Amino acid sequence: MKNMVNKEQLVATFSIVAADPETGEVGVAVQSKFLAVGSVVPWAKANVGAVATQSWANTAFGPEGLTLLEKGLSPEEVIDKLVADDPGRSLRQVAVINADGEASAFTGHECYDWAGHIIGKNHSCQGNILVSEETVSEMSRTFEASEGPLAERMLKAVAAAQHAGGDSRGKQSAAVYVVQEGAGYGGYNDVKVDLRVDDHPEPIEELQRLYELHKMYAAPSEDKLAIEEDVLKTVVEQLVKLSLLEMGDYNSYNAEVKEALKAFVLRENFDDHWSEEALIDESVLAYLKKQ
């Protein structure tokens, strides 16, 4: 059967499924020499778990796996059911984690070398057509040694995996997908992070760049600065440069300056960062300085 499969059809990749039981975050990060890998591999549901399906990927494993998890099956039981009647199971690779951090994985015996997985605390790392096992082991080690939001920890892990060798065919796309109850835009859904790089010579680096932008736009900073003295001067100078404020002497944060700043904040999609007080996020000020 192995010889009948076009190697270019395989979602040859490395990925991590992970959970943070304390925050309720669950998700997947992935990189591959495959176009738009984020449209195939990662699946997750808040308060339920996550699935990564790859290597001649059966995308039905994503929604079916989450449904089985939601019914109370363990990750190991979920995988057993997914592959039991699958005629292509010898070429499948799949990992499942629940919201409690319990993980399981399966690597079919005909997956192209190097192929395998490592299950650790609150995560599973897996890959196929890799340079070596070190790609997966370094991914796991880095995740366990990291701290912070789940997306950041997974991005560090896949970056370390790439540095350790990665996909033996090269690089093309990457994605990170994290869900958490009520963490989506405006609190209307559970999608906390959903970023994809579909075709790029350095997909992980580009994904990390996008994540930094995501943090700046999506998460208002706790570090707010009073708009006075040097901060006021900088705000006024930049707003004048952007033709949002008439040139003049502004000794205080008056209504005119406030309206001009508000126009900038809303225009640049920093809606959640706006304050009616005489305060500005450090991230917004830094962005304003670059304009």
N, C-alpha and C positions, 0 to 999 in steps of 0.2 A: 504493500500500500504506500509505503514511503516514497518509492520511485515514481508513483503516479501523481504526486503533488508537486506543483510548481513552487519552488522555494520562494519566489517573489510574492506569492500569495500569503505566505506566512507572516503573521504579526510578530516578527522576531524582535524581541524587546527585553527591557528590564523594568520592573515596576515594584512599588511598595504599596500595600494596603495597610492602613493604620487607624488607630482609634485613641482618643484621650477620654477615658471614662469619667474623669473629673469635670471636664468642660462639656462633654457630650459631642465633641467633634469626631467625625469619621470621614475617611477619604482615601484617595488614590493619587499617586504621582507616577508618571511613566515617561520613558524616552525610547525612541525607536528609529531605525532606518526604514521608515514606513510613512507614507503621506497621511497626515491628519490622524495620528494615533489616538488623540483624545476623543475621536468620534467612535472608537471601537472598544478600547480597553476598560476605561473607568466607569463604575456604576456605584451609587451610594444613596442611602436614604436615612434621614435623621432619626435617631433613636432606634435604628435597626442595625445598620452595618454597611459594609462595602464589599464590592467584588471587582477583581481584575481578571479579565479573560483575554488570553493571548495564545500565540503559536497556533496558526490555522484556527483562529479564534471563532468560537461559537458565541455569537453575541446574545443568543437566547439565554445564556448562562447568567447574564447581568440581571434582567428583571426576574427571571425564575428563581435565581439564588436569593434575591432580596425578599421575594414572596415567601420562600421557605424559611428564611431567617425570622421574618415577621410572625410566622406561625409557631415559632418556638424551637425549631430545630437547631442543633449546634452546628457550627461551621463544618465540622467533619461530616456530620450527617447530611448537610446540604451538598457537599461535594460528592459524597457517595451516590446521592440521588441524581445529581446532574450528569455524572459520567456513566452511570449504570447501563443505560440503554443507548448510549451515544456511539454509533459506529466509527466515529473519528477520534475516540478517546485516546488512542495511542499517540496522537499528535497534538493533543490539547495540553494547555497549561492554564490553571485557574487557581486563584487564591480568594479566600473568603474570611472576613473578620466581622464579629458582631460588636455592638456598641459597648459591651463589657470588656473588649480587648482580647477575646478568645479568637484565635486564628487557626486556619488549616489551609493546606495547599496540596495541589496535585500536579505532577509533571509526567506526562505520558512517556512511555519507554522509547518511542520513536521520535521524540523532539530532537532537533538538531543540536549537536554539541557546540559549546558547552551548555547544558541545560540542567536546571535544578532550582531548589528553593531552600530558604532558611526561615524558620519560625522563631520569633523572639518575643519579648515582652510587648504586648499591645501592637504587634505588627507581624507581617510576613513579607519577605523579599524574594523575588523570583525573576528568572530570566532564561532566555534561550538564544542560541546562536551567539553566545558571548565569547569574548576573548579567553576568559577563564572563570573559575569559581570565585576568584577574588572580587569580581564585580559585585556579586551578591553578598559576600561576607562583609565587604567594606561598607556597602549600603546599610546593612543591618547594624554594624558596629557604630556607624556615624549616627544613625537614628537614636540608638539607645544612649549615646553620649550627649545628645542635644537637649535643649530646653526651648520653651517658647510655644507660640501657636503651632498647631499641627501642620499647617501648610508650610511654614518655615522649616520645621524639622524634616519634613519629607523632601523639600527642595534641597536641603543640605545633603540628605541621604543620596538622592539621585545624582547630584553633582559629584559626590565622592565616588559613586559607582562608575560614573563616566571617567573620572580621573584614574580609577583602578583598571580600566580597560574597556568597559562598555560593550556595545553591540559590535561584533567582529566585522560587520559590513559597513559600519560608519554611523553617521548621525543625520537626522532629517527633521523629526518632529518631537514635541514633548507637551505634556499637559499636567495640570494639578487641579483636583476637584475635591472640595471639602464641603460637607453639609453639617449644619447645627441648627437645632430648632429655633426658628424665629430670627436667624442671623442674616437672612437675605436682604436685598435692597428695600429699605423702608419697613422691614420687619414683615413683609407680605409673604415671604417664602423661606425656605431653609437653606438656600444655596449661599454659603459664606464666601467661597472662592471657586471660580470657574474660569480658568485661563488656559488658552491653547496657543501653541505655536505650530502651525501646520506644515511649514516648509521653510527651513532656515539652516544655514551652514553651522550655526552654533545654537541649537534649539534650547538647551538648558540655560545658557547665559541669557538668551532673549527672554525666556520664561521668568528668570529671576528679575530681569529689568521690568517686565510687566507686573510682577508681583509688588515691586516697590511702588509703582504707580498706583496699583490697586490699594495698597495700604494708605497712600496719601489721599486718594479720593474717597475711599469707603469708610475710613476710620478717623473721626475727629480726634485730634491730639488732645491729650490732657494738659499739655504744656501750652498755655495761652499767655500772650504778652499784652501788657497794657499799652494802648495806643497813645503814647505820649513821648515827648523828647525825641530821641534818635529814631524810635520806631515810627512815630508820627511823621518825622521828616522823610524817612524812607518811603512810607506809604504815599505821602503827598507827591514826592518826586516821581515815583513810578506811575501813579495814576495820571499825572500830567503828561508823562511820556506816552501813555496809552490813549491820550485825548479823552479821558473820562472825567477830567477835572481841569477847570480853567486855572491858569497860572495866577498865583497871588500869595499873600502872606497868611498862612494858616498857623495860628499859635495854639489852637486847640482842636480837638476832634469834634468839629461842629457838624451840623446837619448836612451841609454840602459835601464834606469829606465822607461822611457816613454813607450817603446815597451813592457816591461814586465808588466807594469800596464795595458796597453791596452789589452794584451792577457788575463789578469785576468778578466777585465771588460766584454769583449765580450764572454769569456767562461762561465761566470756566468749570461749571459743574461741581463746585464745592458747597452745594446746598446744605449738607449736614454740618458744615463747619461754621456756618454763619452764626454770629452772636449779636443780639441787639445791644449788648453792653459794649463799652469801649475796649474790646479785647479782640485779638487776632491769633489764630493758630500759628505756631511756629512754621508748620509745613506750608501753610498758605502764604505767609510772609516770604519764605524761601522761594516759593514758586513765583510770587510777584516780582521778586528781585531779578529773576531770570528773564522776565518779559522785556 
